[in-house]
Amino acid sequence: MTLKDVACGQTVKVTKLTGEGPVKRRIMDMGITKGVEIYVRKVAPLGDPIEVTVRGYELSIRKADAQMIEVA
């Protein structure tokens, strides 16, 4: 399952990042690394972007990037 598939109000744990090169680096720079917990706060009406809480701060992430984050 990827972060894109998680419903509002759920907390999940990152198991793997599947991006390549600069995209993967950008995701990691935002604080999303293996083992971190992510709480899905809101999803925009059309589904993009997704608002999450990571390491105590709010972050908006595009669906394309959320699809590269595998969670459990």
Secondary structure, 3 states (H helix, E strand, C coil): CEHHHCCCCCEEEEEEECCCHHHHHHHHHCCCCCCCEEEEEEECCCCCCEEEEECCEEEEECHHHHCCEEEC
